Amino acid sequence: MSAVLIVDDEPAICELIANVMRSAGWQAICAANGQQAASALEASSGRIDLILTDLAMPIMDGLQLIGLVRSLYPGIRIVCMSGCPDRVPPGVAFLHKPFTVLKLLTAIRGYHTA
């Protein structure tokens, strides 16, 4: 089963996305910021295939997380979820907030490996 790490400081949003991803056949893990996400990545032993991350978060924001993932886990795909498309780094897929379930599933299409 493919695993997705959802990183958003809004717990309700994180859980809603996790439920959608589980319905689509993914194992879903939630983190409230980049620091929690980094800990989850380290504990996952390489099982995470995709990261869905917000950009604006406390402690470690999405841009810092993306930099960390690119340097330590280059094989993990990343989709940025944000209302600010101008802050998304090059080469990172973008999902404009707010989005529908259909747009979420379209954005992650092709990432599923299970």
N, C-alpha and C positions, 0 to 999 in steps of 0.2 A: 504494500500500500504506500502511495506517495504521501509525503508529509509536507505541510505548509506551516510556516511560522508567521502569525499575524501580529503586527506591531502597531498598536494605537493606544494613546493615553485615555481614550474614551472607552470604558469597560463595556458599555452597551453595544457600541459599534463593533468592538473586537468580538464579542460573543455572537452577534448577529452574523458577521462574516464567517466565523468559525462554524456556525450551524449550516450556512449555505455550503461551505466547503465540505463539511462532513456528508451532507446530502449528495454532493457530487462525487463522493468516493475517496475523499482525502482524509488523512489523519490531521487534525488541526491543533496547534499549540498557540496560546496567546501570550503576549508580553506587553507591558504597559509603556515601555520605553526601550531605547537602544541598549542600555546596560542590561536589562532583563533579557533582551533578545540575545545579546552576546553570551550570557550565561546559558541560555537554552541551547544555543548553537554548540557550545562546548560540551554540554551534557548529552547532546543528541547522537554523538558518535557517527556523524556523517549521514544521518537518516533524513535530514531536511533537504527537500528538493527545490522549494520555492519560498521566497519571503515576500509578503505583502506588507509594505510599511508606509506609515504616515510620515510626513516630513517634520512637522512642528510638534515636538514632544519635549518634556522636561528631562533633565539629567543627561541623556545622550540623544540628540535628535536624529532624524532619518538620514541626513547627509553624512553625519559621523558614522552611523551604522553601515551605510552603503560603502563608505571607504574601508571600514573594517572588514566587511564581507568580501569585498573585491580583493583585499590583500591576503586574507587568511583562508577564504573559502571560494575561490574563483569559479567553481563549477555550479554554485547555487544561483538560480535565476532570481531576479528581483523585479517586482512591480511596485512603483510608487503610487500611493493613493494620497492625493492632495487637491486643494483648491487653488494652488499656485503652480501652474505648469512651467513658469519661467525659472523655478528653482530646481527642476529635475535635472540630474546630471546626464550627460550624453551616454547613450547606450543602455539606458534604463527605461523599461516600459512604463507608461503612465496611464493612470486611471483617475479621471477628474471626479472629485467629490462635489456634490453627492452623486452617487451612481446607482443604477438599478442592478438587480440580481443578474439580468441578462448581460449587462455590460461587464460585470465582474467575471462571469463565466466565459465571455468572449475574450477578455483580457488574459485569462489563464489558459485558454485553449492551447493545446500543444505542449503544455508543461507536464501533463499527467503521464506518469510512467508505469502505473500499475495496470 
